Amino acid sequence: MEFYHILNRGVDKRDIFLNEKDYLRFVHNLFEFNNQERVDSNRFYFFKRSNIDIGCPYIKKSRKLLVNIHLFCLMQNHYHLLLSSRIEDGIPRFMQKLNMGYAKYFNEKHKRSGALFEGKYKSVLIEKEAHFFHIPYYIHFNPLDFKFPEWRNNDLKDCKKAKKFLDNYRWSSHLDYLEKKNFPSVTQRKFLLEVFGGTDKYKEN
C-alpha cells in the first residue's frame, strides 16, 4: 500500500474556509466524493447532535471507495490529507471531484469567480519509514499554528494547553483517532491504528 500526503491551498494563500458551513461542506465532500459511482454534489447530509457525522445513511453501505482517507486536517487557507488508492487512478479521480466540487460550491456561495486553489494539488509519496510515522502527527498538529506556532521548532511551552486545543479542534480526524466521534464515516482508520498499536498508544505519542 502506497501512502500519499496531499496538500492544497487557496490561490494567493487566500482563505478557502470562511465559516463553519464551509468546513462542513468540505468534510461532507470528503465523504460524498469518495465513491466510484456518480454522486449528486448538491446532496448534503449532516447530523447535528452532541457529535456530528456526515453522509446519507443508506449511501454509507453502498459506496465503492476510490481511496482510503486515513487522515485529514482543514486549516483556514489549506488542507492536508493522507491517502492511499483503492483502485487504479483512485487518487487523481477523487482529488478532481473534491477540488472541483468544493470550488464550485465556494464560488457560488460567496459570489466569486475564478480559481480557488493555487494549483491541482501537491502529492508527496511517503517512502521512508521515519516519514511514515511522523506524518500523521504532523498533519494532526497543524491547527497548533493558530495559537502555538512554536510547535514547529519543537519549543512548546505548555503541552497541556496545546493538547487541550487539539482535542477541541473539530476540523480534522484527530478526534476520531481518540475514539471521540466527530466525523467517523469519513476516514478509514483501522490500518493506522494497528500501526500505532491502538488508540491508547496514539494518545501517548
C-alpha positions as CSV (number, residue, x, y, z in Angstrom):
1,M,0.0,0.0,0.0
2,E,1.4,3.4,-1.0
3,F,0.6,6.5,1.1
4,Y,0.5,10.0,-0.3
5,H,0.5,13.2,1.7
6,I,-1.9,15.6,-0.3
7,L,-1.8,19.3,0.2
8,N,-3.6,22.2,-1.4
9,R,-4.1,25.8,-0.5
10,G,-6.0,28.8,-1.7
11,V,-4.8,30.8,-4.6
12,D,-2.6,33.7,-3.4
13,K,-2.9,31.9,0.0
14,R,-6.4,33.2,0.4
15,D,-8.8,31.6,2.9
16,I,-10.8,28.7,1.5
17,F,-13.0,28.3,4.6
18,L,-14.8,31.4,5.7
19,N,-17.2,29.9,8.2
20,E,-18.4,26.7,9.8
21,K,-20.7,25.8,6.8
22,D,-17.7,25.9,4.5
23,Y,-15.8,23.5,6.7
24,L,-18.8,21.2,7.0
25,R,-19.3,21.3,3.2
26,F,-15.7,20.2,2.6
27,V,-15.9,17.4,5.1
28,H,-19.1,16.3,3.5
29,N,-17.4,16.3,0.1
30,L,-14.6,14.1,1.5
31,F,-17.2,11.5,2.3
32,E,-19.5,12.0,-0.7
33,F,-16.9,12.1,-3.5
34,N,-15.1,9.1,-2.2
35,N,-17.2,6.9,-4.4
36,Q,-16.6,5.3,-7.8
37,E,-20.3,5.9,-8.7
38,R,-21.6,9.3,-9.8
39,V,-22.8,11.4,-6.9
40,D,-25.1,14.4,-6.5
41,S,-22.9,17.3,-5.4
42,N,-25.9,19.1,-4.1
43,R,-26.8,16.4,-1.7
44,F,-25.7,17.5,1.8
45,Y,-26.3,15.4,4.9
46,F,-25.0,16.0,8.3
47,F,-26.5,15.2,11.7
48,K,-26.2,17.8,14.4
49,R,-26.2,16.4,17.8
50,S,-23.5,16.2,20.6
51,N,-21.3,14.9,17.8
52,I,-21.6,15.3,14.1
53,D,-21.3,12.8,11.3
54,I,-21.5,13.2,7.6
55,G,-23.3,11.3,4.8
56,C,-26.7,9.8,4.0
57,P,-27.2,6.6,6.0
58,Y,-28.1,4.4,3.0
59,I,-25.2,5.7,0.9
60,K,-22.7,4.7,3.6
61,K,-23.4,1.0,3.0
62,S,-23.3,1.1,-0.8
63,R,-20.2,3.2,-1.6
64,K,-17.4,1.9,-3.7
65,L,-14.4,3.8,-2.4
66,L,-11.9,5.4,-4.7
67,V,-9.3,5.9,-1.9
68,N,-8.7,5.3,1.8
69,I,-8.8,8.6,3.6
70,H,-6.5,7.8,6.5
71,L,-6.2,11.4,7.9
72,F,-7.4,14.9,7.2
73,C,-6.9,18.3,8.6
74,L,-8.5,21.6,7.4
75,M,-6.9,24.9,8.0
76,Q,-8.2,28.4,7.0
77,N,-6.3,28.6,3.7
78,H,-5.3,25.0,3.0
79,Y,-5.9,21.3,3.8
80,H,-3.9,18.2,4.4
81,L,-4.9,14.6,3.5
82,L,-3.2,11.2,3.9
83,L,-4.5,8.9,1.2
84,S,-3.9,5.5,-0.3
85,S,-5.6,4.4,-3.5
86,R,-8.2,1.6,-3.6
87,I,-8.2,1.4,-7.4
88,E,-6.0,2.4,-10.3
89,D,-6.1,6.2,-10.6
90,G,-8.2,6.4,-7.5
91,I,-6.4,9.4,-6.0
92,P,-6.5,11.7,-9.1
93,R,-10.1,10.8,-9.7
94,F,-11.0,11.6,-6.1
95,M,-9.0,14.8,-6.0
96,Q,-10.5,16.1,-9.2
97,K,-14.0,15.6,-7.8
98,L,-13.1,17.0,-4.4
99,N,-11.4,20.2,-5.6
100,M,-13.8,20.9,-8.4
101,G,-16.9,20.2,-6.3
102,Y,-15.8,22.4,-3.4
103,A,-14.6,25.3,-5.7
104,K,-18.0,25.3,-7.4
105,Y,-19.8,25.4,-4.1
106,F,-17.5,28.1,-2.7
107,N,-17.7,30.4,-5.7
108,E,-21.5,30.1,-5.9
109,K,-21.9,30.7,-2.2
110,H,-19.5,33.6,-1.9
111,K,-20.3,35.2,-5.2
112,R,-16.9,35.0,-6.7
113,S,-15.4,33.5,-9.9
114,G,-12.0,32.1,-11.0
115,A,-9.7,29.6,-9.5
116,L,-10.0,28.9,-5.8
117,F,-6.9,26.7,-5.3
118,E,-3.3,27.6,-6.4
119,G,-3.0,24.5,-8.5
120,K,-4.2,21.0,-8.9
121,Y,-2.7,19.7,-5.6
122,K,0.6,18.7,-4.2
123,S,1.2,15.0,-3.7
124,V,4.1,13.5,-1.8
125,L,4.7,9.8,-1.7
126,I,5.7,8.6,1.7
127,E,8.8,6.4,1.1
128,K,10.8,6.4,4.3
129,E,9.6,4.7,7.5
130,A,10.6,7.7,9.6
131,H,8.4,9.9,7.4
132,F,5.5,7.5,7.6
133,F,5.5,7.5,11.4
134,H,5.9,11.3,11.5
135,I,3.3,12.4,9.0
136,P,0.1,11.5,10.9
137,Y,1.2,13.7,13.9
138,Y,2.4,16.5,11.6
139,I,-1.0,16.6,9.9
140,H,-3.0,16.5,13.1
141,F,-0.7,19.0,14.8
142,N,-1.2,21.7,12.1
143,P,-4.0,23.5,14.0
144,L,-1.4,24.4,16.6
145,D,-0.3,27.1,14.2
146,F,-3.3,29.2,15.3
147,K,-2.1,29.5,18.9
148,F,1.1,27.6,19.4
149,P,3.2,28.2,16.3
150,E,6.4,27.4,18.3
151,W,5.5,23.7,18.0
152,R,7.2,23.7,14.6
153,N,10.5,24.4,16.3
154,N,9.9,21.7,19.0
155,D,9.6,24.5,21.5
156,L,6.1,24.1,23.0
157,K,6.0,25.8,26.4
158,D,2.6,24.5,27.6
159,C,2.0,21.0,26.2
160,K,-1.2,20.6,28.3
161,K,-2.8,23.6,26.8
162,A,-1.7,22.6,23.3
163,K,-3.2,19.2,23.7
164,K,-6.5,20.6,25.0
165,F,-6.6,22.9,22.0
166,L,-6.1,20.0,19.6
167,D,-8.7,17.9,21.4
168,N,-11.3,20.7,20.8
169,Y,-10.4,21.3,17.1
170,R,-13.2,19.8,15.1
171,W,-11.9,20.1,11.6
172,S,-9.5,17.1,11.5
173,S,-9.6,13.3,12.0
174,H,-7.7,13.7,15.3
175,L,-10.8,13.3,17.5
176,D,-11.9,10.1,15.7
177,Y,-8.4,8.6,16.3
178,L,-9.0,9.4,20.0
179,E,-12.4,7.5,19.7
180,K,-14.2,10.7,20.3
181,K,-16.7,10.5,17.4
182,N,-16.6,13.6,15.2
183,F,-16.7,12.6,11.6
184,P,-16.2,8.8,11.9
185,S,-17.7,7.9,8.5
186,V,-15.1,10.0,6.6
187,T,-11.9,8.2,7.4
188,Q,-10.6,4.6,7.2
189,R,-8.6,4.4,10.5
190,K,-8.1,0.7,11.1
191,F,-4.7,0.3,9.4
192,L,-3.0,3.3,11.1
193,L,-4.5,2.4,14.5
194,E,-2.9,-1.0,14.1
195,V,0.4,0.6,13.2
196,F,0.2,2.9,16.2
197,G,-0.6,0.0,18.4
198,G,-4.2,1.2,19.2
199,T,-5.9,4.3,20.4
200,D,-4.0,4.4,23.7
201,K,-0.6,4.3,22.0
202,Y,-1.8,7.1,19.6
203,K,-2.7,9.2,22.6
204,E,0.6,8.6,24.3
205,N,2.6,9.8,21.2
